[in-house]
Amino acid sequence: MAAARLAYVNLFARDIVALSGFYTALFGFPEIAAHRSPIYRCLDAQGAELGFNAAEAYALLNLQTRQPVDIESPLPLGVYFTIELDSTDAVDHVARQCVQLGGAVLKPPYLTYYNARQAVLADPEGNVFRVNHRVGARTPYDALPPDRRPL
């Protein structure tokens, strides 16, 4: 069996054009125009593809029973993704820019117990994602002093 890798992350979106535009504006991910369809947009996220599916994709994927009835309410959180950035300043900048582009900061930039500068954000449709920059080697949880353990 060949080695596996994460190739695609897809979000259902009320407005595939606006939501893909948000991620392009925030991260500079270009659209992969060859993948475009009336119900799909796709961005090149530097090693994985970030896709945006319109509501019609629920039926296409046989997921009708998972389609929300009230599309205006935030979806239950079942998954989130993390975008790795090249500096701690970039984490702070992206958090500010997220708000300017219509998103929200759910947890402002902070130093994690696993040695990363991180912020937890939401896009304009309420999808949760993190931005992250590793500032040092990851410390195993058991090696942390008790006062630095989050749980």
C-alpha positions in Angstrom: 0.0 0.0 0.0 1.3 3.4 -0.9 2.0 6.0 1.8 -1.1 8.1 2.7 -1.3 11.9 2.9 -3.9 14.4 3.6 -4.8 15.8 0.2 -8.1 17.8 0.6 -10.0 19.6 3.4 -13.5 20.6 2.3 -16.0 22.9 3.9 -19.6 23.2 3.2 -20.4 26.9 2.5 -23.5 29.0 2.2 -21.5 31.1 -0.4 -18.6 29.3 -2.0 -17.4 32.4 -3.8 -17.3 34.6 -0.7 -15.9 32.0 1.6 -13.1 30.9 -0.8 -12.4 34.6 -1.3 -12.0 35.1 2.5 -9.3 32.4 2.6 -7.6 33.8 -0.5 -7.5 37.2 1.1 -6.4 36.0 4.5 -3.7 33.5 3.4 -3.0 34.3 -0.3 -4.1 30.8 -1.4 -4.8 30.9 -5.1 -7.9 29.3 -6.6 -7.3 26.2 -8.7 -9.6 27.3 -11.5 -9.5 23.9 -13.2 -11.4 22.4 -10.3 -14.2 25.1 -10.4 -17.8 24.0 -10.8 -21.2 25.6 -10.1 -21.1 24.0 -6.6 -17.4 23.9 -5.8 -14.4 26.2 -5.4 -10.9 25.0 -4.5 -7.7 26.7 -3.3 -4.1 25.6 -3.4 -3.2 25.6 0.3 0.5 24.7 -0.3 0.4 20.9 -0.1 -3.3 20.3 0.4 -6.3 21.6 -1.4 -8.9 23.6 0.5 -12.3 23.1 -1.0 -15.7 24.8 -0.6 -18.9 22.9 -1.4 -22.3 24.4 -2.0 -25.4 22.8 -0.3 -26.0 20.7 -3.4 -22.9 18.6 -2.5 -24.8 17.1 0.4 -26.9 15.0 -2.0 -24.0 14.4 -4.4 -22.0 12.8 -1.5 -25.1 11.0 -0.1 -24.9 13.1 3.1 -28.5 14.5 3.0 -29.2 13.2 6.6 -26.2 15.4 7.8 -27.4 18.5 6.0 -28.4 21.2 8.5 -32.0 22.3 8.5 -31.3 25.8 9.6 -28.4 26.9 7.4 -28.1 30.2 9.2 -27.2 28.7 12.5 -23.6 27.8 13.2 -22.9 24.1 12.5 -21.9 21.9 15.4 -18.1 21.7 15.7 -16.8 18.3 14.5 -13.5 19.2 12.9 -11.2 22.2 12.6 -7.9 22.7 10.8 -4.7 24.5 11.5 -2.7 26.7 9.1 1.0 26.9 10.0 2.5 30.4 9.6 6.1 31.5 9.4 6.4 33.7 12.4 4.7 34.7 15.7 4.1 38.2 14.2 2.2 36.5 11.3 -0.1 34.8 13.9 -1.0 38.2 15.4 -1.4 39.8 11.9 -3.7 37.0 10.6 -5.9 37.2 13.7 -6.3 41.0 13.2 -6.9 40.6 9.5 -9.4 37.8 10.1 -11.7 40.2 11.9 -11.2 42.9 9.2 -12.4 40.4 6.6 -15.5 39.4 8.5 -14.3 36.6 10.7 -13.9 36.4 14.4 -11.2 35.7 17.0 -12.4 32.9 19.3 -9.2 32.8 21.4 -6.6 35.6 20.9 -3.0 34.8 20.1 -1.3 33.0 23.0 1.6 30.7 23.8 0.4 27.1 24.0 1.8 24.5 26.4 3.3 22.7 23.4 5.4 25.7 22.4 3.5 27.4 19.6 2.1 30.9 19.2 -1.5 30.2 18.2 -4.9 31.9 17.7 -8.3 30.2 17.3 -10.4 31.9 14.7 -13.7 31.6 12.8 -14.4 32.5 9.2 -17.4 34.6 8.2 -19.6 31.4 8.1 -18.5 30.3 11.6 -16.1 27.5 10.6 -13.4 27.2 13.2 -9.7 27.1 12.3 -6.4 27.9 14.0 -3.3 29.7 13.0 0.0 28.5 14.5 3.7 29.1 14.6 6.0 26.7 16.4 8.4 28.6 18.6 10.3 25.7 20.0 10.5 22.0 20.3 7.3 20.4 21.4 7.5 19.5 25.1 5.9 16.2 26.0 2.8 16.7 28.2 4.2 14.5 31.0 7.4 16.6 31.0 5.6 19.9 31.7 5.5 21.3 35.1 2.1 20.8 36.7 1.3 24.6 36.6 1.7 24.6 32.7 -0.6 21.6 32.1 -3.9 22.8 30.8 -5.9 19.8 32.1 
